């Protein structure tokens, strides 16, 4: 018969109000730790700097924005973790990946967080909206990416969402030991 492992969840594990979570010293410490480990990459502007020399002017996606060009993708995943733990894991992931939170909308059973996806060699940046809601078996995380001014994101949208989904269980498990 195998040994069972009990993971002790933090007292704020079921809290769905973002402001309450952000006022918790343990949560602020976790987010600050991941922010310090942030991995920044080269921006599209830095990547295209040589083109400015060749073509005599900067390259950007402003024409695509004016024409209404967009790339949008949505997905959702279920996690068998309480909503507060998932919400804190999302905030830690955003901090570590250099995605700055721009706004949040508190909802009855969770929270919607919007963050800026920084410019990279693949894109001129975009927006990631993450809905974290309580569900009967844990939490649901629904993501939507939006890149204005470009048809293709060269996988930046998929990478942002896949990375977030992969970070959640790991970062939630680390909360118990923090």
SULDAKA-V19147 format. One record per helix or strand. SS is the DSSP state (alpha for helix, beta for strand). FROM is the first residue (numbers start at 1). TO is the last residue. If there is no record, write none. Layout:
SS|FROM|TO  SS|FROM|TO
//
This chain:
alpha|18|22  alpha|25|36  alpha|44|47  alpha|49|55  alpha|62|66  beta|70|79  alpha|83|96  beta|100|107  beta|110|117  beta|126|135  beta|138|148  alpha|156|177
//
